[in-house]
Amino acid sequence: MKIALTVNGLTIDALFADEEIEQVHLPLLRLLAHKQRSKGGRLVVFLAAPPGSGKSTLTAFWQYLSTQHDELPELQTLPMDGFHRPNAWLDAQGLRCKKGMPETFDRQQLELALASLEQPRPLWPTYDRVLHDPVPDAIEVTAPVVIVEGNWLLLDEPGWRDLARSSDLTLFIQAPAEQLRSRLIERKMRGGSSLEQASTFYQQTDGPNVDKVLQHSLPATITLRWDNGGLHTTEGLFTGG
């Protein structure tokens, strides 16, 4: 299936194999639907993944699929990016060069926002990729299933590892580091960087983040494995609800 999706405010063309949709995406969404019905309230799902793994595109596709099948409840994506510290704060702390690393996020505000998901229509921040700063209270949360997505949601470090208590189910995307490197460098070059600039940025910023996510994340309820051939999971994982 080829589909135009809105990801981070931009429209992109995405391609998903029919086999992958039938064997991975729809079974997973049906599992979430079952769990939401069993819970009777809002289901909070964490999706943790390294940079370059396509998690924003993936959740946008899941949102689309949830509107195409009557048996699936509405699904809403809540990016962790809205909890970036403002650039002014990063500059004052000398942390602008580390933007995107765990210490540049406001974890306390994220904890409060996760707690607010028990309310009927809480507000959630977003990240403006033109201003490169967070925008508070930009998203009204209304869906019965929400996917909170970000790099550090399952980080196995003090404070961070407690976040998972706010979720009903956790997902993790496992991906080969070298494939992530190629994707991230290509993405940086599409944004106007030279190969040298993109490679330097990967070495200084994206690369350490990729390694940290892959090597220092808590085990998830379900692990999805990504490679250039698409997304995979253990056969029969979703059977039985």
Protein Blocks (a to p, Z undefined) as FASTA:
>chain_A
ZZdddeehiacdddddfklmmmmmmmmmmmmmmmmmmnopacdddddddehklmmmmmmm
mmmmmmmpmkbccdddddfklmpccfklmmmnopmmmgoiaklpcfklmmmmmmmmmpmb
dcdddddfklopacehkbccfbfbdcdddfklmcccehjlmmmmmpcbdcdddddfklmm
mmmmmmmmmnopafklmmmmmmmmmmmmmmmmmmmcccdfbdcdddfkbccddehklgoZ
Z
